[in-house]
Amino acid sequence: MPRVPGGRTREKTAIPQLIGSLDLKGSLVSVDAIACQLSNADLIVEKEGHYPLALKKKNKGVHEQVSQRMQAKKAGLPSAEHVDFGSGRIERRRCYVESDLSLYDDLAGWEHLGSIVMVEASREIGDKTSSETRYCLSDLVLAPDEFNGLVRGHRRAAPFVAPPVRYALFGHRPCPGPTTHLRYRW
């Protein structure tokens, strides 16, 4: 993998190399927002895998268009809520899925894109509440409760892996295949 002085890996160039070296047939590939690029999505699909790619503010035009449209349309979108209790906290995730992608000009080149997913998450610990909204792009067209299940699966796998690794491969029911857990940040 390409390295910079000091031995660190240059993630933007290492991610496509890693994806290219793996057998992804029937696997779900989740990668940190740094990999939310059309070329990575195409490579994953070319290797017969599927993806939810995290979309962050660094993808300026796309993030802005997606966040504005999803917020404006969320009342009419299919959604599902999941609540987790445990370890003195309450976590809620409401997942919205948009599969009519015709109005998203900035995503016109994403040939395999099937859904845009928005997750509004809140966490209550004692008297403190934090919340955030996350977005991802996926080639899959799933119901909101299925995407919510993917988020839950990622969160459970993450603590068991060393923090510097930022790639995740997950087997998924509609995509039968090997299950390999690495690190995920979405």
C-alpha positions as CSV (number, residue, x, y, z in Angstrom):
1,M,0.0,0.0,0.0
2,P,1.2,3.5,-0.7
3,R,2.9,5.1,2.4
4,V,3.9,8.5,3.5
5,P,7.0,9.4,5.5
6,G,6.6,8.0,9.0
7,G,5.1,4.7,7.8
8,R,1.5,5.9,7.6
9,T,-0.7,4.5,4.8
10,R,-2.2,6.9,2.3
11,E,-5.8,5.8,2.6
12,K,-7.2,7.4,-0.6
13,T,-4.9,5.3,-2.7
14,A,-4.8,2.3,-0.4
15,I,-8.5,1.7,-0.3
16,P,-9.0,0.9,-4.0
17,Q,-5.9,-1.4,-3.9
18,L,-7.4,-3.2,-0.9
19,I,-10.9,-3.5,-2.6
20,G,-9.2,-4.8,-5.7
21,S,-7.3,-7.5,-3.9
22,L,-10.4,-9.0,-2.1
23,D,-12.9,-11.5,-3.3
24,L,-16.1,-9.5,-2.7
25,K,-18.7,-11.7,-4.4
26,G,-21.8,-11.6,-2.3
27,S,-20.3,-9.4,0.4
28,L,-21.4,-6.0,1.7
29,V,-18.4,-3.6,1.8
30,S,-18.6,-0.6,4.2
31,V,-15.8,1.9,4.2
32,D,-15.2,5.2,6.0
33,A,-16.3,8.4,4.3
34,I,-12.9,8.8,2.7
35,A,-13.8,6.1,0.3
36,C,-17.2,7.6,-0.8
37,Q,-16.0,8.0,-4.4
38,L,-17.7,6.8,-7.6
39,S,-14.5,4.8,-8.6
40,N,-14.6,2.8,-5.4
41,A,-18.4,2.1,-5.8
42,D,-17.8,0.9,-9.3
43,L,-14.9,-1.3,-8.3
44,I,-17.0,-2.9,-5.5
45,V,-19.9,-3.6,-7.9
46,E,-17.5,-4.9,-10.6
47,K,-16.2,-7.4,-8.0
48,E,-19.8,-8.5,-7.4
49,G,-20.0,-6.9,-3.9
50,H,-22.5,-4.3,-2.5
51,Y,-21.9,-1.1,-0.6
52,P,-23.2,1.5,1.8
53,L,-20.6,4.3,1.6
54,A,-20.7,6.9,4.3
55,L,-21.3,10.5,3.0
56,K,-19.7,13.3,5.0
57,K,-19.5,17.1,4.6
58,K,-16.1,16.7,2.9
59,N,-18.1,15.6,-0.2
60,K,-19.4,19.2,-0.4
61,G,-21.8,19.4,-3.3
62,V,-23.1,15.9,-2.9
63,H,-23.5,16.1,0.9
64,E,-25.3,19.5,0.6
65,Q,-27.7,18.3,-2.1
66,V,-28.4,15.0,-0.3
67,S,-28.9,16.5,3.2
68,Q,-31.2,19.3,1.9
69,R,-33.4,17.0,-0.2
70,M,-33.6,14.3,2.4
71,Q,-34.5,16.7,5.2
72,A,-37.2,18.3,2.9
73,K,-38.6,14.9,1.8
74,K,-38.3,12.8,5.0
75,A,-41.9,13.1,6.0
76,G,-42.9,11.3,2.8
77,L,-40.1,8.7,2.9
78,P,-40.4,5.1,4.3
79,S,-38.7,5.0,7.7
80,A,-38.1,2.7,10.6
81,E,-37.0,3.3,14.2
82,H,-34.8,1.1,16.3
83,V,-34.2,1.6,20.0
84,D,-31.3,0.0,22.0
85,F,-31.2,-0.1,25.7
86,G,-28.1,-1.1,27.7
87,S,-25.1,0.0,29.7
88,G,-27.0,2.9,31.1
89,R,-27.9,4.5,27.8
90,I,-30.7,4.6,25.3
91,E,-29.9,4.8,21.6
92,R,-32.5,5.6,19.0
93,R,-32.0,5.3,15.2
94,R,-34.6,6.4,12.7
95,C,-33.7,5.4,9.2
96,Y,-35.1,6.9,6.1
97,V,-34.5,5.5,2.6
98,E,-34.8,7.4,-0.7
99,S,-34.8,5.3,-3.9
100,D,-36.2,7.9,-6.3
101,L,-32.8,9.3,-7.3
102,S,-33.9,11.3,-10.4
103,L,-33.6,14.7,-8.7
104,Y,-30.1,14.2,-7.3
105,D,-28.0,15.9,-10.1
106,D,-24.7,15.5,-8.2
107,L,-25.2,11.7,-8.2
108,A,-26.0,11.4,-11.9
109,G,-22.7,9.4,-12.7
110,W,-23.4,6.8,-9.9
111,E,-24.7,4.2,-12.3
112,H,-25.2,1.5,-9.7
113,L,-26.7,3.7,-7.0
114,G,-29.9,2.3,-5.6
115,S,-30.6,4.2,-2.4
116,I,-29.7,7.2,-0.3
117,V,-30.0,6.4,3.4
118,M,-30.4,9.0,6.2
119,V,-30.1,7.9,9.9
120,E,-31.1,10.3,12.6
121,A,-29.4,8.9,15.8
122,S,-29.7,10.1,19.4
123,R,-28.0,8.8,22.5
124,E,-29.2,9.4,26.0
125,I,-26.8,8.8,28.9
126,G,-28.1,10.0,32.2
127,D,-29.4,13.5,31.7
128,K,-27.2,14.1,28.6
129,T,-28.5,13.7,25.1
130,S,-26.5,13.8,21.9
131,S,-27.7,13.5,18.3
132,E,-26.4,13.4,14.8
133,T,-27.6,12.8,11.3
134,R,-25.6,10.4,9.0
135,Y,-26.0,9.7,5.3
136,C,-24.8,7.0,3.1
137,L,-25.1,6.0,-0.6
138,S,-25.8,2.3,-1.4
139,D,-26.3,0.2,-4.5
140,L,-28.8,-1.9,-2.5
141,V,-32.5,-1.1,-2.4
142,L,-33.6,-2.3,1.0
143,A,-36.4,-1.4,3.5
144,P,-35.5,1.1,6.2
145,D,-35.5,-1.6,8.9
146,E,-33.0,-3.7,6.9
147,F,-30.7,-0.7,6.6
148,N,-31.1,-0.1,10.3
149,G,-30.1,-3.7,10.9
150,L,-26.9,-3.1,8.9
151,V,-26.0,-0.1,11.1
152,R,-26.6,-2.2,14.2
153,G,-24.4,-5.0,12.8
154,H,-21.5,-2.7,12.1
155,R,-21.6,-1.1,15.5
156,R,-21.4,-4.5,17.2
157,A,-18.4,-5.6,15.1
158,A,-16.3,-2.5,15.5
159,P,-15.1,-2.8,19.1
160,F,-13.4,-6.1,18.5
161,V,-10.9,-4.7,16.0
162,A,-7.8,-2.5,16.3
163,P,-8.8,1.2,15.7
164,P,-6.4,2.0,12.8
165,V,-8.2,-0.4,10.4
166,R,-11.1,1.3,8.7
167,Y,-12.5,-1.2,6.3
168,A,-15.5,-3.6,6.9
169,L,-16.8,-6.5,5.0
170,F,-20.1,-8.0,6.2
171,G,-22.0,-10.9,4.8
172,H,-25.7,-10.0,4.4
173,R,-28.8,-12.1,3.9
174,P,-29.6,-10.9,0.3
175,C,-25.9,-11.2,-0.5
176,P,-24.9,-14.6,0.8
177,G,-21.1,-15.0,1.1
178,P,-18.2,-14.8,3.5
179,T,-18.4,-12.7,6.6
180,T,-15.3,-10.9,7.6
181,H,-15.4,-8.2,10.2
182,L,-13.0,-5.3,10.2
183,R,-13.4,-1.8,11.4
184,Y,-16.3,0.5,10.3
185,R,-17.0,4.2,10.9
186,W,-20.4,5.4,9.7
